[in-house]
């Protein structure tokens, strides 16, 4: 099997598309030297000679190329503004969703769909699912972002209107369904919950059945740069994806994923683009005969904190496995004169008892994370705080494991 996998290979057309991508990135003055030695690709396996592309490379390429759609509006989107420089992506009207809808149909003409992704500020999720709704010919409700104080009114509206489908980031869905469960609200007509933008929050597996017993989850995986990479149905594991024919996927060293676009007229020059996710090929629980991509999470969650390499993702996973913890988030604040502080914010679960924050702090300082020596001289620079909400990106609705900020 080729190291570079496409679910529906067309070697001649795919090779021509990839050769076109190579020509485009080689035309970028700042990147030309990296690609000069690679003239012609004789097969897709020759891509192994092509250097990996990361966020900054793609930003440089897009700034130079300024891609335009041939016969449609060119839309500009961004992601990743929470802790780093924004990543740009471009797409024509329709956002390539026709290919998705051919293979993934969570919506139909009889559905009443609530779009809960935040709209505006160049975040693509809301518009991506509007494009899907157009293809399905359903009835749409553009909800966007709502405040916690509005949940009761909107949940009652959904019930009265007979809403059958709801979509949003898992962070947003978690808040809505947890509130509904706590208040006894029910959505008996809801049968479809769609998500995109983050890993699935498995606490939803408990909250959703209590609120909407018929509802099942449907997911999309991708990024603003790659657009949709794969789809997921209720019969798939929540971290396993069936890749689209327009995506050429490679798993490299350390199980790091890179993607190459096989869209004949794709706007983003995605050529061995590394998103930061790791993955492996597996057989899906849904029984589909083609191998599926299991996404293992990000492998770039390591930050140097006071000279210590802190794996934020490991920290969050460890804490969320503790009794009384629903979710956790690390917040690093940089002070100009006194260095950096670390706050671990925790959403407590229903089982949380008194002394949760103190117990977690003692666990972290006494565990294999090795942070005890970092705070020997100023123990007050490390706190665990129980909060009502984690810090999320107002634009996207996403909640990152790590927030870095300047005091």
NORMOGI-V716851 format. One record per residue. N is the residue number from 1. RES is the residue in one small letter. PSI is psi in whole degrees, 0 to 359 (* if undefined). Layout:
[[N	RES	PSI] [N	RES	PSI]]
This chain:
[[1	x	141] [2	x	146] [3	x	334] [4	x	115] [5	x	130] [6	x	140] [7	x	338] [8	x	73] [9	x	139] [10	x	87] [11	x	316] [12	x	308] [13	x	319] [14	x	319] [15	x	321] [16	x	320] [17	x	315] [18	x	320] [19	x	323] [20	x	320] [21	x	317] [22	x	318] [23	x	321] [24	x	313] [25	x	332] [26	x	340] [27	x	353] [28	x	115] [29	x	319] [30	x	341] [31	x	350] [32	x	319] [33	x	328] [34	x	331] [35	x	358] [36	x	324] [37	x	350] [38	x	107] [39	x	295] [40	x	137] [41	x	123] [42	x	342] [43	x	166] [44	x	331] [45	x	339] [46	x	347] [47	x	341] [48	x	338] [49	x	347] [50	x	133] [51	x	151] [52	x	147] [53	x	135] [54	x	181] [55	x	310] [56	x	323] [57	x	315] [58	x	321] [59	x	318] [60	x	315] [61	x	315] [62	x	324] [63	x	324] [64	x	316] [65	x	327] [66	x	65] [67	x	148] [68	x	140] [69	x	147] [70	x	318] [71	x	31] [72	x	171] [73	x	141] [74	x	117] [75	x	139] [76	x	132] [77	x	162] [78	x	161] [79	x	167] [80	x	20] [81	x	357] [82	x	311] [83	x	356] [84	x	183] [85	x	143] [86	x	144] [87	x	128] [88	x	155] [89	x	151] [90	x	151] [91	x	149] [92	x	167] [93	x	135] [94	x	337] [95	x	34] [96	x	19] [97	x	347] [98	x	319] [99	x	320] [100	x	313] [101	x	336] [102	x	330] [103	x	350] [104	x	110] [105	x	74] [106	x	345] [107	x	149] [108	x	178] [109	x	334] [110	x	356] [111	x	150] [112	x	110] [113	x	128] [114	x	118] [115	x	104] [116	x	8] [117	x	145] [118	x	140] [119	x	153] [120	x	181] [121	x	30] [122	x	20] [123	x	129] [124	x	341] [125	x	315] [126	x	315] [127	x	329] [128	x	315] [129	x	337] [130	x	320] [131	x	320] [132	x	318] [133	x	320] [134	x	316] [135	x	327] [136	x	341] [137	x	31] [138	x	180] [139	x	126] [140	x	147] [141	x	114] [142	x	87] [143	x	309] [144	x	205] [145	x	136] [146	x	153] [147	x	157] [148	x	324] [149	x	344] [150	x	353] [151	x	314] [152	x	314] [153	x	318] [154	x	321] [155	x	322] [156	x	321] [157	x	315] [158	x	318] [159	x	313] [160	x	321] [161	x	352] [162	x	40] [163	x	133] [164	x	344] [165	x	140] [166	x	137] [167	x	152] [168	x	179] [169	x	151] [170	x	327] [171	x	316] [172	x	316] [173	x	321] [174	x	316] [175	x	317] [176	x	311] [177	x	325] [178	x	319] [179	x	316] [180	x	318] [181	x	317] [182	x	327] [183	x	356] [184	x	11] [185	x	145] [186	x	147] [187	x	78] [188	x	336] [189	x	351] [190	x	125] [191	x	351] [192	x	127] [193	x	118] [194	x	144] [195	x	156] [196	x	145] [197	x	339] [198	x	168] [199	x	151] [200	x	137] [201	x	111] [202	x	350] [203	x	337] [204	x	335] [205	x	340] [206	x	321] [207	x	318] [208	x	312] [209	x	330] [210	x	334] [211	x	318] [212	x	85] [213	x	335] [214	x	348] [215	x	142] [216	x	154] [217	x	145] [218	x	127] [219	x	157] [220	x	146] [221	x	135] [222	x	201] [223	x	169] [224	x	332] [225	x	316] [226	x	340] [227	x	199] [228	x	126] [229	x	316] [230	x	167] [231	x	161] [232	x	136] [233	x	173] [234	x	339] [235	x	356] [236	x	153] [237	x	150] [238	x	350] [239	x	19] [240	x	134] [241	x	142] [242	x	113] [243	x	153] [244	x	155] [245	x	335] [246	x	4] [247	x	123] [248	x	119] [249	x	137] [250	x	139] [251	x	117] [252	x	206] [253	x	137] [254	x	21] [255	x	22] [256	x	135] [257	x	141] [258	x	150] [259	x	143] [260	x	131] [261	x	130] [262	x	14] [263	x	122] [264	x	327] [265	x	35] [266	x	142] [267	x	320] [268	x	126] [269	x	67] [270	x	104] [271	x	102] [272	x	49] [273	x	126] [274	x	115] [275	x	341] [276	x	352] [277	x	151] [278	x	157] [279	x	176] [280	x	161] [281	x	135] [282	x	169] [283	x	129] [284	x	148] [285	x	345] [286	x	346] [287	x	2] [288	x	136] [289	x	338] [290	x	143] [291	x	149] [292	x	160] [293	x	115] [294	x	120] [295	x	124] [296	x	358] [297	x	176] [298	x	144] [299	x	15] [300	x	26] [301	x	26] [302	x	127] [303	x	141] [304	x	115] [305	x	111] [306	x	41] [307	x	357] [308	x	130] [309	x	101] [310	x	119] [311	x	98] [312	x	320] [313	x	318] [314	x	319] [315	x	313] [316	x	317] [317	x	317] [318	x	314] [319	x	321] [320	x	348] [321	x	357] [322	x	146] [323	x	137] [324	x	356] [325	x	124] [326	x	309] [327	x	160] [328	x	158] [329	x	139] [330	x	133] [331	x	116] [332	x	122] [333	x	126] [334	x	120] [335	x	138] [336	x	323] [337	x	328] [338	x	15] [339	x	206] [340	x	149] [341	x	158] [342	x	124] [343	x	132] [344	x	115] [345	x	137] [346	x	129] [347	x	118] [348	x	145] [349	x	178] [350	x	335] [351	x	0] [352	x	137] [353	x	180] [354	x	151] [355	x	16] [356	x	314] [357	x	315] [358	x	319] [359	x	319] [360	x	322] [361	x	316] [362	x	322] [363	x	314] [364	x	314] [365	x	337] [366	x	8] [367	x	184] [368	x	355] [369	x	339] [370	x	23] [371	x	350] [372	x	320] [373	x	336] [374	x	328] [375	x	23] [376	x	321] [377	x	338] [378	x	74] [379	x	338] [380	x	350] [381	x	1] [382	x	125] [383	x	149] [384	x	126] [385	x	134] [386	x	126] [387	x	164] [388	x	336] [389	x	143] [390	x	169] [391	x	123] [392	x	164] [393	x	119] [394	x	330] [395	x	313] [396	x	339] [397	x	1] [398	x	151] [399	x	111] [400	x	152] [401	x	333] [402	x	131] [403	x	127] [404	x	135] [405	x	160] [406	x	130] [407	x	*]]
